[in-house]
Amino acid sequence: MNAIAENNFNEVCSQKTFLSFISETPDILANIYEASCNIAVWKRTLCQSFLAQIASDIHQNPLVNSVLSVSANSIEKDIEKIAFDKPYGKQLREYIAQDIDMFCVLFDAKEVGLRLSTLDKAMCPRFHVDHVPCRFITTFYGVGTQWLPHEKVNREKLGHGSKGLADDISGLYSAQQDIQQLNCGDVALLKGELWDDNEGAGLVHRSPALGASEKRLVMTLDLV
């Protein structure tokens, strides 16, 4: 793409209107199919006893890390070893199974890629977009993912466009209050750059910074 074409492309993208769809009911996630939607969020509330079990375990015991492919036809079998030795393992697998089933039904997917990780630092500390059609993300423990509304982003400052400057001084966004954040338990669908007709409009997001003693338990799902 030459410079003129790229400028025209960026101008068209900047003129588009993109919305966040947020609700306390899971059916909000179907709005990801709306052309104007680049993030859909179900504000899910996790069981308090489940959160308490994670809190008492996560700082003392080995971390939970799983990367696997899960078939829509054998979800419970494919995830049966996840956190099997943890006091919160059964409840966690129930949440995960529900999430995968919902994701598969929504996208008519036969298989998904799952990544479940305990993090003690930001995995993706810089604001970025995902080069996937759509990514599912939820935080089972700790602080949630941060994101920027489309109209608040200067996309020319993403990646190399930042010229090595930190996000807060590169001009990527104007003010700290522009940054939105998911809560623990929230389920979000983030539309990426490879969604049909969404090039230049993938949701801009990042992992939150963590303090010295903070940890997160985060799961992502991707279409295979």
C-alpha positions as CSV (number, residue, x, y, z in Angstrom):
1,M,0.0,0.0,0.0
2,N,1.5,3.4,-1.0
3,A,1.5,6.4,1.3
4,I,-1.5,8.0,-0.3
5,A,-3.6,4.8,-0.2
6,E,-2.5,4.2,3.4
7,N,-3.5,7.8,4.4
8,N,-6.9,7.3,2.7
9,F,-7.4,4.0,4.4
10,N,-6.6,5.4,7.8
11,E,-8.9,8.3,7.2
12,V,-11.8,6.0,6.4
13,C,-11.2,3.9,9.5
14,S,-11.0,6.9,11.7
15,Q,-14.4,8.1,10.4
16,K,-16.1,4.8,11.2
17,T,-18.2,4.6,14.4
18,F,-17.4,1.6,16.7
19,L,-19.2,0.9,19.9
20,S,-18.8,-1.2,23.0
21,F,-21.7,-3.5,23.9
22,I,-21.8,-4.1,27.7
23,S,-24.5,-5.9,29.7
24,E,-25.0,-8.1,32.8
25,T,-26.5,-10.9,30.6
26,P,-24.5,-13.2,28.3
27,D,-26.7,-12.7,25.2
28,I,-24.8,-9.3,24.8
29,L,-22.0,-11.3,23.3
30,A,-24.0,-12.0,20.1
31,N,-23.6,-8.3,19.3
32,I,-20.0,-9.0,18.2
33,Y,-21.6,-9.7,14.8
34,E,-22.7,-6.0,14.6
35,A,-20.5,-4.1,12.2
36,S,-20.3,-1.2,14.7
37,C,-19.1,-3.5,17.6
38,N,-15.5,-4.1,18.3
39,I,-15.9,-5.3,21.9
40,A,-18.8,-7.1,23.6
41,V,-18.7,-7.6,27.4
42,W,-20.8,-9.7,29.7
43,K,-20.3,-8.4,33.2
44,R,-20.3,-11.8,34.9
45,T,-20.1,-12.2,38.7
46,L,-18.0,-15.1,39.9
47,C,-18.8,-17.2,43.0
48,Q,-17.3,-15.6,46.0
49,S,-16.2,-18.9,47.5
50,F,-14.4,-19.7,44.3
51,L,-12.5,-16.4,44.4
52,A,-11.6,-16.9,48.0
53,Q,-10.2,-20.3,47.2
54,I,-8.0,-18.9,44.5
55,A,-6.9,-16.0,46.7
56,S,-5.7,-18.5,49.4
57,D,-3.9,-20.7,47.0
58,I,-2.4,-18.7,44.1
59,H,0.4,-17.0,46.1
60,Q,1.7,-20.2,47.7
61,N,1.4,-23.1,45.2
62,P,2.6,-23.8,41.7
63,L,1.2,-21.7,39.0
64,V,-1.6,-22.8,36.6
65,N,-0.6,-22.9,33.0
66,S,-2.4,-24.7,30.2
67,V,-2.3,-24.4,26.4
68,L,-4.5,-26.9,24.5
69,S,-6.9,-27.5,21.8
70,V,-10.5,-28.2,22.8
71,S,-13.1,-30.0,20.7
72,A,-16.7,-28.8,20.9
73,N,-17.7,-32.4,21.1
74,S,-15.5,-33.3,24.1
75,I,-15.1,-30.2,26.1
76,E,-15.2,-31.7,29.6
77,K,-12.8,-34.5,28.6
78,D,-10.3,-32.2,27.0
79,I,-10.1,-29.9,30.0
80,E,-10.4,-32.5,32.8
81,K,-6.7,-32.1,33.8
82,I,-6.8,-28.3,34.2
83,A,-6.1,-27.4,37.8
84,F,-7.1,-30.9,38.9
85,D,-5.1,-30.6,42.1
86,K,-6.4,-27.2,43.1
87,P,-9.2,-26.6,45.7
88,Y,-11.0,-24.4,43.1
89,G,-10.3,-26.8,40.2
90,K,-13.8,-28.3,39.8
91,Q,-15.5,-24.9,39.8
92,L,-12.9,-23.5,37.5
93,R,-13.4,-26.3,35.0
94,E,-17.2,-25.7,35.2
95,Y,-16.7,-22.0,34.3
96,I,-14.3,-22.9,31.5
97,A,-16.6,-25.6,30.0
98,Q,-19.5,-23.1,30.0
99,D,-17.3,-20.5,28.3
100,I,-16.0,-22.8,25.6
101,D,-19.5,-24.1,24.9
102,M,-20.8,-20.6,24.5
103,F,-17.9,-19.6,22.3
104,C,-18.3,-22.6,20.1
105,V,-22.1,-22.1,19.7
106,L,-21.7,-18.4,19.0
107,F,-19.1,-19.0,16.2
108,D,-20.3,-22.5,15.1
109,A,-16.7,-23.6,16.0
110,K,-15.7,-27.3,16.1
111,E,-12.4,-26.6,17.9
112,V,-10.9,-23.8,19.9
113,G,-7.5,-22.9,21.2
114,L,-7.3,-22.4,25.0
115,R,-4.7,-20.6,27.0
116,L,-5.0,-20.4,30.8
117,S,-2.2,-18.7,32.6
118,T,-1.3,-17.4,36.1
119,L,0.6,-14.2,35.6
120,D,2.8,-12.2,37.9
121,K,3.6,-9.5,35.3
122,A,1.9,-8.0,32.3
123,M,2.1,-10.5,29.4
124,C,1.4,-7.8,26.8
125,P,2.2,-4.5,28.5
126,R,1.9,-2.2,25.4
127,F,-1.4,-1.3,23.8
128,H,-1.8,-3.4,20.6
129,V,-4.4,-5.1,18.4
130,D,-4.7,-8.9,17.8
131,H,-4.3,-10.3,14.3
132,V,-7.1,-12.8,14.7
133,P,-10.8,-12.6,13.8
134,C,-12.0,-12.5,17.4
135,R,-10.5,-13.3,20.8
136,F,-12.4,-14.4,24.0
137,I,-10.8,-13.2,27.3
138,T,-11.8,-13.5,30.9
139,T,-9.9,-13.0,34.2
140,F,-10.8,-15.5,36.9
141,Y,-8.6,-13.8,39.5
142,G,-7.0,-10.3,39.7
143,V,-7.3,-7.2,37.6
144,G,-8.8,-7.3,34.2
145,T,-7.6,-6.3,30.7
146,Q,-7.4,-2.7,29.7
147,W,-8.7,-1.3,26.4
148,L,-9.3,1.9,24.5
149,P,-12.4,3.0,22.7
150,H,-11.8,3.3,18.9
151,E,-12.4,7.0,18.8
152,K,-9.9,7.7,21.6
153,V,-7.0,6.0,19.7
154,N,-4.4,7.5,17.4
155,R,-3.5,4.3,15.5
156,E,-0.5,5.8,13.9
157,K,1.1,5.6,17.3
158,L,0.7,1.8,17.6
159,G,3.8,-0.4,17.4
160,H,6.7,1.2,15.6
161,G,4.6,4.4,15.2
162,S,5.3,5.1,18.9
163,K,9.0,5.6,18.1
164,G,9.9,3.7,21.2
165,L,7.9,6.0,23.5
166,A,5.7,4.7,26.3
167,D,2.0,4.5,25.6
168,D,1.2,7.4,28.0
169,I,3.5,9.9,26.2
170,S,3.5,8.6,22.6
171,G,0.2,10.3,21.7
172,L,-1.6,7.0,21.3
173,Y,-4.3,8.4,23.6
174,S,-5.0,11.7,25.2
175,A,-5.9,11.2,28.8
176,Q,-5.7,8.5,31.5
177,Q,-9.5,8.4,31.7
178,D,-9.6,7.2,28.1
179,I,-8.4,3.8,29.3
180,Q,-11.3,1.4,30.1
181,Q,-10.8,-1.8,32.2
182,L,-12.6,-5.1,32.4
183,N,-13.5,-6.4,35.9
184,C,-12.5,-9.8,37.3
185,G,-15.1,-12.2,36.0
186,D,-16.1,-10.2,33.0
187,V,-16.3,-12.1,29.7
188,A,-15.2,-10.1,26.7
189,L,-15.1,-10.7,22.9
190,L,-12.5,-8.6,21.3
191,K,-12.8,-8.1,17.5
192,G,-9.4,-8.4,15.8
193,E,-7.9,-7.2,12.6
194,L,-8.8,-10.4,10.7
195,W,-12.5,-10.1,11.2
196,D,-14.1,-9.4,7.8
197,D,-14.0,-5.7,6.9
198,N,-12.4,-4.8,10.3
199,E,-8.9,-4.1,9.2
200,G,-7.6,-1.0,10.9
201,A,-10.3,-1.3,13.6
202,G,-9.3,-4.2,15.8
203,L,-9.8,-3.4,19.5
204,V,-6.7,-1.8,21.1
205,H,-5.9,-3.4,24.4
206,R,-3.2,-4.4,26.8
207,S,-2.5,-6.4,30.0
208,P,-2.6,-4.3,33.2
209,A,0.6,-3.5,35.1
210,L,0.9,-5.7,38.3
211,G,2.4,-4.8,41.6
212,A,5.2,-6.9,43.2
213,S,2.7,-9.2,45.0
214,E,-0.1,-9.2,42.5
215,K,-1.2,-12.1,40.3
216,R,-3.8,-12.8,37.7
217,L,-5.5,-16.0,36.4
218,V,-6.4,-15.3,32.8
219,M,-8.0,-17.4,30.0
220,T,-8.2,-16.7,26.3
221,L,-10.0,-18.6,23.6
222,D,-9.2,-18.4,19.9
223,L,-10.9,-19.9,16.8
224,V,-8.8,-22.8,15.3
